[in-house]
Amino acid sequence: MKITIIGAGYVGLTSGTCLAELGHHVTCIDMNEDRVARLRAGEVPIYEPGLQELMASNIQAGRLLFSADTVDGAADADAVFIAVGTPSLADGDIDLSFVQDAARGIARVIKPNCVVVVKSTVVVGTCKALREIIAEERGALDFSIASNPEFLREGTAVRDFLEPERVVFGSDDPRACAVLEQIYQPLADRGVTVMRTSNANAELIKYSANAFLALKIGFINDVANLCEQVGGDVSAVAAGIGLDTRIGSAFLSAGPGFGGSCFPKDTRAFAATGRKHDAPQGLIETLIEGNEARSRMLAERVLRELGSKANGATIAVLGLAFKANTDDIRDSPSLAIIPWLQKAGCRIKAHDPKAMTEAAKQLDDITFCDNAYDAARDADGVIVLTEWDEYRHLDLAKIAGTMRGALLADYRNLWLPSDMTDLDLTYLSIGRPTVSRASAAVQVAKPASRTVERAMTATSSAG
């Protein structure tokens, strides 16, 4: 089947490449000619494991093309996917202008019976509005429109597309559903559940799913706050409740709050949609407030520990991306925590395996380091904000030995308090007792086993 993707950003490029891998002939269209030239040369402008190799093989096979020409790219397509950005507005709603422009751009180009598929994350009612826009521009209703939300997690997007838990698409036109069933037949043949529903339901499923997952993160962070006050261990609590199959263990690792391109934007849009339709989403409104306050709370925890030494202290920040295995820093906790520390007079050194280039565009007065050990050298404190695997395997004795101070704030719970037994460090983590320098030589209780804690971390990836 011939498919055109409008937008060669994260979602469009990943979806287009994976659709080509399923055997379809795909053209990805982007108005940035320089970007198109780089893509044609096999250069991937984002960091996503496995994407570059998959893209190269499908370019070579002739199933994946790139163009800056909407007319040539979309004229013969059986289906045109719109995968452009939907940035947030000041009130939390989303800006649909890019989606609307894309719809107008293809309106007079698409052939009769073409299916226009909205892949961008959009609020309920968008497909209905786009149908009217295209019909007005085209002067006919000889096309179909459908919603096909994406459920891609940065860092595992290729696998998420090719080995999904489910595929959801919705349309009020049986013809569109038939085309989408054909497009996703290779996945259905592998046993993947394909859900067919209405336009409105598909649009609501995407936002509802992300809002619910974000609620799990916010909930376990609130539990972590309670654990810190009463001497509990959030890892053990999360492991215990996660054994209940009605709850599950995913998204139950406490941390610095959710970030990235999806959860912050989607929860705000979901709440705005509720307000617009007189159906307030109170849980989500409270969740948003708590998540936005969390970064400041964690920064202040470090400042309290440093006390009078905070002004002029050197802090090493390990991890700038909002999660591991991506270079995405959108709404990353680092973007809030670092400026708050700087405001208190702290000097910042930082390291991230992939995100330093992007971080340098948004963060000022930071010394970027080649590795974690360089960042920790002569630092008064070290803060871990991203759960990169290479940080899990750091030599903590070496880290402690190269530091000037003794504060280690592990805001991803990469290590156990018992790992600090022989180290002269004050160890702060999330939802667990603080290990002070005075007590570091004393055996620390282990309410949660290493196996359980590692399992909790492995199943908690968000975004």
Steps between C-alpha positions, in 0.01 A plus 500: 500500500620852423522716811604861547605645835470878545770592749836331542547575867520244778158342447489539123849367435464205735153411373598539136810285539311228682212501250760449228640211702152346493525500119322820401641763265540813710586861417577730792443866420663786685510865398859537626706421191824475698338242727375307197849498347646364824232232520561393142865457591397269784566751778257477790449838672385345828647241732281191503657153539461286188343769283801587288567139400134436418475821300813418298379151410162624379654784299722243333202274434317789330207494741585827680533835326527860620370813330430866559231501230150435630348478152730228371512319833129480576326483160506122463475402866234258618536651846654825621608513862524840669779487758586861574549675832221611733675731749340623820322831529509722807172359636617139463305434182692405186582700190337324205625744238767263363247219469252731332766632261596144408136417430461804275827415325383154393132584441525567124779248447367169630329261263135396543439244777825590672498453878639789705634362827574725795808360675573818696373505856185713482206586723160343446311655211807570287421241233151641461642851457765386251239321292319831460823685414601249232149482355482877472842524335434203275141576415407136546458224761670227296751418775496346847656615825623290791687525829793267564670609824860406561620331818875534448737537793823682434786257526289200396293652218603256226412200712180669619387540138601159370412304816213700649262393772217633285421708194211744534329677213165667470281630223134562439550378142520121440716562192771661713491215748542248219811681373654521848428133560694424183788726604535328836425147380866394536480579871161333538648189337756494783226496758492871585161623620356753255219711642257670265280776642365847423697819434409652836578186695843462340584862580388453861686170544837663438453778755330278755781244484775757551307673778454172684869406472599846620265454796689184598826694500352785701343257747821310572689828541245605763546162669877557490456830683306318772763225521770758561305637795414170668810291428350290221659379177306593189670225299355236728159669504496528120608140459225385734218689334633420154451128567128568485411428138232768513779755555815359340859608558553730200535874568539445875860614545521819703719774357526868412167513319391437143629697203554460128287579200187311606393490864535869593338622178233232486389537862467876455301452180279235661424735788432787258262279302312417819463867586388585146225236506387567858638164619790601731776243544580577862748216552702612200493866605643404840754269338631780277545733796687235700729405214592861429580559869712187535814632332517798734444273799788272401731795433418644842577165661853522366534862611385413852760227520774739386383765743717811516741344250242505218601845375817431303467122507580295191230249408549220247180407318499155341226478239329779308254309280155442645566123489771261390562398137398832349649843441162666567509762776147634453347561845791312653538544878853626430356812334333599828743364761819647353375862478366475855842389626669775300265757651626390842860563391605150396740439212393214272704233325303249298522185295254308285589228245276648228323820607776756564469662157128555546544610861757762400228673297283555807731509803757773564822515701557125516827314465434189290726205574614199298395246761345465844834484679613830350173657607538371858861617536523769772120518526330570830205289394387263224138474382377218276201606288495245214508122534771426241638146536856629503422690820375184669842346450709793623777429749348680798824483697671680213221757489530560876877522476500763230238724665581794725177462694302193598142544377356248256136561403375201306169619362455187289566245777774337294667358810393351831567675831707195591732579209617799703611295803873541441489846345553831675194656337168652594259316276159642410259293295129508426260353753769330710692589816793736464840345563707763680879505510486422869298185443655390173729253675201336670321220320189644333176307507375369165121499502495427128728243337736604223313274260166665575642851478677436171180348360303806606746729323496290182122516461447867566602676179268785416436715197 
